[in-house]
Amino acid sequence: MQNPMQKTCYVGSVISLTLLIALCVAWELVLAPLRPGGSWMVLKVIPLLLPLRGVLKRDIYTMQWSSMLILLYLAEGIVRATSDKGISASLGWIEFGLVCVFFVCVIFYLRPYKQAAKKLAQQAIQKASK
């Protein structure tokens, strides 16, 4: 049973991941591609597509590893936001923001599951020590 905060975090993670995918495609094909007419950098979206199904299905394992994968995009966003100029810098800040939203939402979504697992582990240790 999910609490209201978990539901909000789930929706936030799905929306931010979906928007991040759309942003990466638009950025590299239309908004500010490295080369006129688009670039092969659009392929950077492929790793984001891998966890999409699992996130939509609320798969705990997928959400765990995707929270680490997303940090690559955090690095890219902050680097491009601070080193590029014009629209590309703005897109970098948007990418950075979407990554932060996804990361925080996933962490708070997983929190009750982690607390329950920790409690079970402590009970198993207590049972084994008796």
Buried (B, 14 or more C-beta within 10 A) or exposed (E): EEEEEBEBBBEBBBBBBBBBBEBBBBBBBEEBBEEEEEBEBBEBBEBBEEBBEBBBEBBEEBBBEBBEEBEEBBEBBBEBBEEBEEEBBBBBBBBBBBBBBBBBBBBBBBEBEEEEEEEEEEEEEEEEEE
